[in-house]
Structures are given as C-alpha cells and as structure tokens.
Amino acid sequence: MAINTIALSEKMTGELDKAVVQKAMTGFLADNAMKVKFVGVGTVLIPNVEFSGLGDYDRDGGFAQGSISVANTAYELAMDRGRSFMLDAQDCDETGIPGLAGQVMGEFVRTKVIPEMDAYVLSKLGALAEMQGQTVIGQPATEAFTIFNHACNSVYNNLGYDEELVAFIDSTMWAAIQNSPEISRSITLNDFKQGGVDMKVKSVNGVYLLPMPDSRMKTDYIFYDGRTPGIPDQTGGGFVPATGASNIGLLVMPRRGASLVKKTEKVRIFDPDKNQQADAWKFDYRLYYDLIVKESLKAGVVAYIY
C-alpha cells in the first residue's frame, strides 16, 4: 500500500474516532478514565478494590486490623462490528479520493455507527436498571416532576449527593418535562465537555438533560450480522428493537457511572490496484467496543421504563 494511502487511513481513523466520541450522545462515557488491561483478543481486566470498614481505636490495643482486597474482574467485549465499502475507480481519481472518502465514511459514522452505539449503550444501561429493580413509576403527562425527582434522588441516595448526574430522555418524557412548570422554569444552559469539545447542554438543578431519539431508547435490540438472508433479512445490517423490548423514558446515572471501552476503531483503505475484487477503492471499517459498569456503580443507574 502506498505511503499516502497509509497516511490517509490513519488520518481517517483518527477523524472518525473523534466523530464517534464527540457526536454520539453516549460518547462522553468514553471520557471516563478506566485502568484496563487487555488479555487476548477481547477480554479486559478491571481492578476492583474493597476495604474493611472503620473499627474502634483501642488505646491499649491500637488499631483494629482491616483488609484491602484487590481483584481483577474479567469483562468480555461484546460488540465487534464492521462493514466494507467500495467506490468505483471511475468515480474519483487519487486527488479526489481523500475528500470523497471522508464524506462517505463520515456520513456512514453519523447515520449508522453512532445511532447503533447509542442504542446498544442505553439498552444495556436500561436492562441493568430493570434487572436490579432500580426503576421509577408514574405518568409522564401529569407526573414528570415526580418521576424525574424520584430517579435523581434514588441515584443520590445510593451513591451520594456529590455525584454529577446525566439524564437520557425519550420524546415522550422530553415533552412532559418541557410542559411541567416545576421543571421547565428551572432549566438552564450549561457547559458540557465531551471528547475534548465544549458543548452547551440544558440542565435542571445540575442534572444534564440529554434528549434522545426514541429509536435508541429501548431495553433490548437485535444487531443484524450483515450476511444472513431470510426472515428477517439481515444483509442490510444495522439494528432493530427486539420483540418485547420496553421503552426507556428516562435514564439517570452519574456521569462517571460507566465506561465506554473501545479496543479498535480502524479504517483500512485499499486503492484499486490492491483491491482484488474490483477496480474500486475499498474501505474496511471496524469498531470493537463495549460498555462496562463497575460493581460499585451499578446502584447508580435508575430508569423510568414503560
């Protein structure tokens, strides 16, 4: 592969990686630093530390002996996703390929990669809240204030009142919040940093509000393999809500409550002379990732599910 093609691959990989982190509504979770050690292809080891609680100090016997337990928990990355595309050599020459490739792959990331990653992350968080019984109830149209406060207070009560919270909201709950006088009059615009970019995000009492498309707010999805024909036809790839999946109206969690761990986000580019399949430029895109919630933070994910 030519030097300039390798440079183009590296540049595009970097730009698309930034786009995923900066444009995905769940992208800020990639900012959460987590000390991980990859073992093999898709296993990460994450240290968990446990301490004994305080004991009485005895003036004769001194300190009560405690213990520190450090254990590595193994997590398997679940999402290994990719796609290959080709652009006919006649559609662009070498001087035009960087711009055209950037537009094509940028649009692919914006319209296909980011929605899928958001959906996966939020479904995993919603399923966790549901499984652990960390849910709130109510009717959004008349009880939006109560639902929102209950969810936030549950997180605070479980993890402490110094946590910085974010709230993912679907269209039904978002409309109810805007129509709730108790909440709407308290909405302010605040700075929110994500992937090194400063954004403006609405918040209520310090809780960041992140409205989400309904298509990304389900408790379970089927992620098509992009190969298998039939019913359903999976050749188009992408994702759809699983049968029986519930809607996530509101999901509240600490900003530090989970980590988006990515092992690979890579674009490989083959010029027409190297492509054995066709007289075309070939682009391979791969994203290998998962969402990890440490045991100590699982109590901080609370949702309204309907």
C-alpha positions in Angstrom: 0.0 0.0 0.0 1.3 3.4 -0.9 2.6 5.7 1.8 0.0 8.3 1.0 -2.8 5.7 1.3 -1.5 4.6 4.7 -1.4 8.2 5.8 -5.0 8.6 4.6 -6.1 5.5 6.5 -4.5 6.8 9.8 -5.9 10.3 9.4 -9.4 9.0 8.6 -9.3 6.6 11.5 -8.5 9.4 13.9 -11.1 11.7 12.5 -13.9 9.1 12.6 -12.8 8.1 16.2 -13.3 11.7 17.2 -16.6 11.9 15.5 -17.9 8.8 17.3 -16.9 10.2 20.7 -18.0 13.8 20.1 -21.2 13.2 18.2 -22.7 10.1 19.9 -25.0 11.2 22.8 -23.3 8.5 24.9 -19.8 9.5 23.7 -18.9 11.2 27.0 -18.7 7.8 28.6 -15.5 7.2 26.6 -14.0 10.1 28.6 -14.3 8.1 31.8 -10.8 7.0 32.5 -10.6 3.4 33.4 -7.5 1.4 34.0 -8.0 -1.7 31.8 -5.6 -4.4 30.7 -6.5 -6.3 27.5 -5.9 -10.0 27.8 -6.2 -11.8 24.5 -8.4 -10.5 21.7 -11.5 -9.2 23.5 -11.1 -9.6 27.3 -10.3 -6.7 29.6 -9.2 -6.9 33.3 -10.5 -4.2 35.5 -9.3 -3.9 39.1 -11.9 -3.8 41.9 -10.8 -2.7 45.4 -12.7 -3.5 48.6 -11.9 -2.3 52.1 -12.9 -3.2 55.6 -15.0 -0.6 57.3 -13.8 1.5 60.3 -13.4 -0.1 63.7 -13.0 1.4 67.2 -9.5 2.5 68.1 -8.3 1.0 71.4 -5.8 3.0 73.5 -4.2 -0.2 74.6 -4.6 -2.5 71.6 -4.3 0.3 69.0 -5.9 -0.1 65.6 -8.4 -2.9 64.7 -6.9 -4.8 61.8 -8.6 -4.3 58.5 -8.1 -5.7 55.0 -7.8 -4.5 51.4 -8.9 -6.8 48.7 -7.8 -6.1 45.1 -9.3 -8.4 42.5 -9.3 -8.2 38.7 -12.7 -8.7 37.1 -12.6 -10.0 33.5 -15.1 -8.5 31.0 -15.6 -9.7 27.5 -16.2 -7.0 24.9 -19.5 -7.9 23.2 -19.7 -5.7 20.2 -17.3 -6.5 17.3 -18.9 -4.7 14.3 -17.7 -3.7 10.9 -18.5 -3.1 7.2 -16.7 -3.0 3.9 -17.5 -0.5 1.1 -16.2 0.1 -2.4 -16.1 3.2 -4.6 -15.6 2.7 -8.3 -12.3 4.0 -9.5 -14.1 6.0 -12.2 -16.0 7.9 -9.6 -12.9 9.6 -8.3 -9.2 10.0 -9.1 -6.4 9.9 -6.5 -6.6 13.7 -5.9 -10.3 13.5 -5.1 -10.4 10.3 -3.0 -9.5 11.9 0.4 -12.4 14.3 0.2 -14.9 11.8 -1.2 -13.8 9.1 1.2 -14.0 11.4 4.1 -17.6 12.5 3.1 -18.7 8.9 2.6 -17.2 7.4 5.7 -18.2 10.4 7.8 -21.8 10.1 6.7 -21.7 6.3 7.5 -20.5 7.0 11.0 -23.1 9.7 11.5 -26.1 7.8 10.2 -25.2 4.2 11.1 -22.4 3.8 13.7 -23.4 6.5 16.2 -27.1 5.5 16.4 -26.2 1.9 16.9 -23.7 2.6 19.6 -26.1 4.9 21.4 -28.8 2.2 21.2 -26.5 -0.5 22.5 -25.2 1.5 25.4 -28.6 2.7 26.5 -30.2 -0.7 26.2 -27.5 -2.2 28.4 -28.0 0.5 31.0 -31.8 0.3 30.8 -31.7 -3.5 31.1 -29.4 -3.2 34.1 -31.7 -0.8 35.9 -34.7 -3.1 35.2 -32.9 -6.2 36.3 -31.8 -4.7 39.6 -35.3 -3.2 40.3 -33.9 0.4 40.1 -36.9 1.8 38.3 -39.5 4.5 39.0 -43.1 4.7 38.0 -45.7 7.3 37.1 -47.5 9.0 34.3 -45.2 11.5 32.4 -48.1 13.7 31.3 -49.0 14.6 34.8 -46.1 13.4 37.0 -43.0 14.3 35.1 -41.6 16.3 38.0 -42.2 13.4 40.4 -40.6 10.8 38.1 -37.6 13.0 37.4 -37.0 13.8 41.1 -37.5 10.3 42.2 -35.0 9.0 39.7 -32.4 11.6 40.6 -32.9 11.2 44.4 -32.6 7.4 44.0 -29.1 7.8 42.4 -28.1 10.4 45.0 -29.3 8.2 47.9 -27.4 5.2 46.5 -24.1 6.9 45.6 -24.0 10.2 47.4 -25.2 13.8 46.8 -21.9 14.9 45.3 -22.4 13.0 42.0 -22.7 14.8 38.7 -25.7 13.3 37.0 -26.9 13.0 33.4 -30.4 12.1 32.3 -31.2 10.5 28.9 -34.8 11.3 27.9 -37.0 10.0 25.1 -39.5 12.2 23.2 -42.5 11.4 25.5 -40.6 12.3 28.7 -39.0 15.3 27.0 -42.3 16.7 26.0 -43.6 16.1 29.5 -40.6 17.8 31.1 -41.0 20.9 28.9 -44.7 21.1 29.8 -44.0 20.7 33.5 -43.9 24.2 35.1 -41.9 22.8 38.1 -39.1 21.6 35.8 -39.3 24.0 32.8 -38.8 27.1 34.8 -35.6 25.5 36.3 -34.0 24.6 33.0 -30.7 26.4 32.4 -28.0 26.1 29.7 -24.6 24.8 30.9 -21.3 23.8 29.6 -20.8 20.1 28.9 -17.4 18.7 27.8 -17.3 15.6 25.6 -14.4 14.2 23.8 -12.4 17.4 24.2 -15.2 19.5 22.8 -17.2 22.1 24.9 -20.9 21.8 24.3 -24.0 23.6 25.6 -26.5 21.3 27.2 -29.7 22.0 29.1 -29.8 21.1 32.8 -32.1 21.1 35.8 -30.6 21.6 39.2 -27.3 20.5 37.9 -28.6 17.4 36.2 -27.7 17.4 32.5 -30.6 16.7 30.1 -29.8 14.6 27.0 -32.9 14.1 24.8 -32.6 11.0 22.6 -34.4 9.7 19.6 -37.0 7.0 20.6 -35.2 4.5 18.3 -32.2 4.5 20.6 -34.2 4.2 23.9 -35.2 0.5 24.1 -34.2 -2.1 26.6 -33.2 -4.7 24.0 -32.1 -4.8 20.4 -31.2 -7.3 17.7 -28.0 -6.4 15.9 -28.0 -7.8 12.4 -24.9 -9.6 11.2 -25.0 -8.1 7.7 -24.8 -11.5 6.0 -27.7 -13.7 6.7 -30.7 -13.6 4.2 -34.2 -14.7 5.1 -36.8 -13.5 7.6 -35.7 -11.2 8.9 -33.3 -10.3 6.2 -30.0 -9.3 8.0 -28.0 -8.5 4.9 -28.6 -4.8 5.3 -27.0 -4.8 8.7 -27.9 -2.4 11.5 -30.2 -3.0 14.4 -33.9 -3.2 15.3 -35.7 -3.4 18.7 -36.1 -6.9 19.9 -39.6 -8.4 20.3 -40.9 -7.5 23.7 -38.4 -4.7 24.3 -39.7 -1.9 26.5 -39.3 1.9 26.1 -36.8 3.8 28.2 -38.5 7.1 29.0 -35.8 8.3 31.4 -32.4 7.0 32.5 -30.5 8.8 35.2 -26.9 7.9 36.1 -23.7 9.6 37.3 -21.6 11.0 34.6 -18.8 8.7 35.8 -21.2 5.7 36.1 -20.0 3.7 33.2 -17.1 3.5 30.8 -17.2 3.0 27.0 -14.2 0.8 26.3 -13.0 0.7 22.7 -10.2 -1.7 21.6 -10.4 -1.0 17.9 -11.8 1.7 15.7 -10.0 1.4 12.4 -10.4 2.2 8.7 -8.3 0.3 6.2 -8.1 1.7 2.6 -7.1 -0.3 -0.5 -6.5 1.5 -3.7 -7.9 -0.1 -7.0 -4.5 -1.7 -7.8 -4.5 -3.5 -4.4 -8.2 -4.4 -4.5 -8.6 -8.0 -5.8 -12.4 -7.8 -6.0 -13.0 -4.9 -8.3 -11.5 -1.8 -10.0 -12.5 0.3 -7.0 -11.3 1.9 -3.8 -12.1 -0.4 -0.8 -12.8 0.8 2.7 -13.0 -1.5 5.7 -14.4 -0.1 8.9 -14.2 -1.9 12.3 -15.4 -0.9 15.7 -14.8 -3.2 18.7 -16.2 -2.0 22.0 -18.4 -2.5 25.0 -19.9 -0.6 27.9 -18.7 -1.6 31.3 -20.3 -0.7 34.6 -18.2 -1.4 37.7 -20.0 -3.2 40.5 -19.6 -0.3 42.9 -21.5 2.0 40.5 -24.4 -0.3 39.4 -26.7 1.1 42.1 -26.4 4.5 40.4 -28.4 3.6 37.2 -32.1 4.4 37.6 -34.7 4.4 34.8 -38.4 5.0 34.1 -39.4 2.1 31.8 -42.7 1.7 30.1 
